[in-house]
């Protein structure tokens, strides 16, 4: 640690600290005893490059544990598990002397087409915030910093370095920033990474409203803001806006721009001092870390990756309880993904794993009966498709069950580009049709980082959504297929019937440098529920090898204003299981548009057969608020809230209600206020109504329906003389 402060340094030294020395490290300052720090990619494993450097996963990196990416881990709905993985990431980072691991990414899955969806948690900000906070808490418990990203509104890869995400204030606050707010307030990440894009026309790297007013002044962020690699547009504009560290190195070019701007008076020197001090503070945090020596316990971390993978698997369908498979059953394993697993996404998060489990090997180890294998297809689509398909059909025809591994090749989804459809490769679908035609019960196992269409969902016995499960995904899949592990994962994003049903369809990825988020707050399940659209599988859905019954839910308001929901959950089946209990709220006759229901909390309960456990879920009062654009503030709308508890957004098992006291919204009165707003004023509302009734008699209610939203100063003499309206506005303390 150093006792030096930024004020002790020359202007040139301060400027130099605020940009990288190379691709992955900050600049040291030997005279002041300030060492360099290494920042490196995550977020589901350490990607420390030992040789050539890049941020697209092109060059090799040191071996590290590849845990399930966010698309998989999110399906566990288990923040405690996320924290344990964070601890493991912190240990691996510390062994490699990495000061900051770049993650987690908690951007909202607005469209299933986003090429980087595998790296994000959910279409819902509560899930994203809770799971992201778990990872940050775990990483930083080991004295390693996290970098919460990508701040903000970075929901696409197309033109991501230039496009503007154009979002109205309510959805921006309630959907796209809410998860970030929770992570910042709960865990104080050491760094926040600004995104590439523009937000409502302003580069996020240059946005003082985003980086200072919201992040620091409102949320209380105390750390450092680092750019995404190459996100800096104009350094002299970005630094005073709140961007502290530019990465990677500009070779000193932009440092010189800062110095020149201070010299010519266009940049306040205090801004450079503040940013440099934040870099020094980060160095001191990293230097205070207890030293963790190697070697890495590879087996222990692989075991954790396996546990996480088992909890990330979602059983979508299981007709006739075809799963779990009997060990002695004759099984045909079909699909190249069973032998050559796809377990992570492509791009900056691509890990060199310490080992990789293949599902085919694990199935053969678990089974006592015959296991036949046919690749069925090649991942790149090469080879003789007809011959591969015929071999697979022959294997399926002689089996008691056909387990067909389908998925998306890495070339079809990655950082850097978006998908144009959500279909599985045509050759794989043709293979599946041929296997189904044999009459052998079919179990489909999916490997995909983004949602895929499931047109076959009613024609197969079971569907196992395997997402991308990390290096232990193959053995985890076998454990679920054979019942060694009871699946408990649930969807954190809706699987639509068609891409065209998605709320972003038609506006994703935008045009001419702008993407308009015209669906507002109706993102994901909020949209599908509001529009009453059929979906393939709803948000929150996931089956188990046991069954759960929900008792009567209760809800009360605690001393701090939070809502405490309790519901008894009984395991009515024959095996132990984990149930993810979800709590949704709604408010009838709200003053703002709301979805039919919104997730506000969840809990994971482990229940033995015949046992009943109470699930308790605390709904934060702050997260029941809506953003009111008029006073520019969060507002709790008073009234009776419906509280629904269930196993998914469309499988609601119990409900209750709770009454919340609302926040007073006091709007300034002026001649531009509407007649209705003046009637609502406590000071003059009664007198105004009396004057209207005296003038218009029994027709006043119909009159107000017609002109109640008119500004009071707009029509002279109607519905009252102007001098009367002026008097009422003045008596209400308003501006004339």
C-alpha positions, 0 to 999 in steps of 0.5 A: 500500500502507498501513503501517497495521494494524488495531490502529491503527484505532478499533473503528468503523473496523475494523468498517466495513472488514469489509463492503462500501461498495456492491454491488461495492466494499469501504469505503475509509478515507481517514484510514488511506490504505486505498482501496476494492477492486472485486470482480466476477463471473467466472468464465469472463469479467469481468462488471464492471457500469458502471451498475445492479448485481445478482448475477443477470446482469440489468443490463449489464456492460462487454464482456469475453472470454467463455471457455468456462464450466467445463462446457466447459473441464473437458472439455479436462482441461487445467490448463495451458490453464485457467491460460492462461485465468486469466492472460487473466482476470487481465489483463482484470480488471487493465485494469478495475481489478478487484481480485478476480474471483469464481471459479472455482466447483468444486462437485461435480455431484451431480445433473444437475438443478442449474441452475448445473452449467454453472459447475462442472467435474465430478462428480469432486473430482480433476478439479475441484481440478486444473482449479480450481487452474489457473484460480486460478494464472493469475488470481493471476499477474497480481496479481488475486485469485480467489475460490474458491467456493461453500464448501461443499456448494452443489449445488443452486439450489432454496432455496439460501439456506436449505436444509441439505446433510446429508452424512456425514463421509466423503463430505463430506471425500472428495467435496465438500471434497477439490477445495477442499483441493487448490486451497487448498493448491496456490495460496492463493487470495486469497479463499474465498467461503462459500456460501448454504446450511447444512451439516449444519444450520449456516449455512456463513457461521457455521461455525467448523469449516468456515471456521476449523478445516478451511480455516485450521487444517488446510489452511493458508489465509492469505487472506480469507473473503468471503460470497456476496452475501446469504449472511450470516445473523447477522453477530455469529455469522459473523465470529468463526467466520471470515467476514471480509467481508460483501458487499454493503453492509448500509448500516452496519446489521451494522457497528453490530451488531458494535460493539454486540456488542463493547461488551456483551461478547458478541463478542471485539474481537480477532475484529473486529481479525483480520477487519479486518486480513485486509481490509487484507492483501487491499488491500495485495496488490491495491495491489502489482499491477503496473499493466496498461494497456489497451486489451485485445488483443481479437483475442488473447483471442478466439483463446485463447477459440477454442483453448479451445473446440476442446479443450472439444468432446467427440465422443461418437459417430462411426459410419462416420467420418461426421466430419470432413465433406469441404469439398465435401460438400453439407450441410444445417445445421438448428437455430436454435442454428447461427445464434443460438448459446447460448454461456454460462449465465444468472445472475451469470456472464453476460458481454457478449462482445467478439464472438460467432462463429455456427457457421452463418457458420463452416461456410459459410466452411469449406465449398466445397460447398453449405450449406443452412440451415433453423432447424427450430425457434425457441428459445422454441418460438413460430412454426409448428412444422410449417412449420419442420419441413417446411423442415428435412426438405426441406433434409436430403433434398437433402444428403449430411449433415445437421448438426442443432443442438439444445440447451437454451434459457437459460430452461431452465437458469440460476442461481437454479433447478434443472431438473426433467428432463434432456430436450431440448425436445419440438419439437426431438426431433420435428424430429430424428426427421423429419430422421432419417427422410429417410435422410440421415446425421445429425450432432447438435451439442448446446448445453447447460450440463447433461447431457441425455438422448440417446434418439436416440444409436443412430439418428444417425451422430455426436453432438458435445457442444458444451456452452456454448463461449463466444464463439468456440464457433461457429467452434470447432465448424466447425473440429471438424466439418471436421477443421481440429481433431481433437477431444480433449475427454472427459466429466467427468460421466456421461451417464445413460440415464435421470434415474432412474439418478442417485444423487441421484434421489429426494433432490434437491433435498430437502424441508422445508429439508434435502437428505440426501446418502444416496448417500455416496461413490458420486457420479457414475461411482462410483455407476453403476459400483458399481450396474453401471448402463448409461449413455449415455456414461461418465465420461471418454469422448470420441472422436478422428479418430485412434486410440490404443494403450496399452502396459503400465502401470507404477507405483512409489512415490517417495521422498515416498510418491506413486505414479508411473504411466507408460504408453506411448501410441501414435497408431495413426491417420493424424492428430495427436491429443491423448489424455487418459490417466486413472488409476483405483485400487481396493483389494480387501477394503477396510475401508470402502465404495469405488467399483469404481474412482476417478480419482486422476490424468490427463495430456494427451499430444499424439502424432503419427501412428505416434509413441509417448509416455510419459504420466506421472501422479503420484498424490498419496499424500494423495489415496489416503487415506480419511477415518476417522471414528473418529480423525477423520483421513485414513488410507492403507489398506495393501495392494496397489492395482489401478492401471487406465489407460484412455480412460474409466472404462469403457474401461480399456486397461492395469493394474498394481498397487502396494503401499502401506504403510498408516497405523496407526490406533490407537483408544482401548481401553475397555469399549465396544470390540468383542471384535474390536477388543480382539483386534486390539490388539498388547498383549493380542490374543494373550492374549485369543485364547488365553483364548477358545480355552481356554474355547470350543475349536474353536468360537471362530471361529464364536463370534467371527462371532456376537459379535465386534462386541459391546462387551466390557463388554456381556455379563457372563460371556460370552464370558469372565468380566467380571473377565477382560475388565476386566483385558484392557482395563486391560492394553491401557491402556484406559479402564474 
